[in-house]
Amino acid sequence: MSIGGGIALIVIGAILTFALNFEVEWINLDLVGYIFMAAGLVILIIGLVFLLRRRQSVSTTRTGIDPANGQQVTQRRSESDDPLR
C-alpha cells in the first residue's frame, strides 16, 4: 500500500508542477506539486525499506531409505534469517 501511495503522490505532484499552466491566487500549485513529490518519495523509500526487511524462511524436506534397516526416513529442516530465532 505504501509503495503505491508513494507513486501516486509523485504522479499527482508531477501533474500539478509540470502539466498545469494556470495560476490560482491563494495557492502556488508548483510548490504544492513539489511538496507532493517529496512526500511521495519519502513514503516510497519507507515502503521499500519495510519490504526488504521482511523475514524470509526456507523449509527443506528430504526423504530417503535408511540403509541399516530399509525403512523410509523423512528429515525436515527450517531456516530463518530472523536474528531472534
Secondary structure, DSSP 4 states (H G I P E B T S, - for coil): -HHHHHHHHHHHHHIIIII----BTTB-HHHHHHHHHHHHHHHHHHHHHHHHTS--EEEEEEEEE-TTT--EEEEEEEEE--TT-
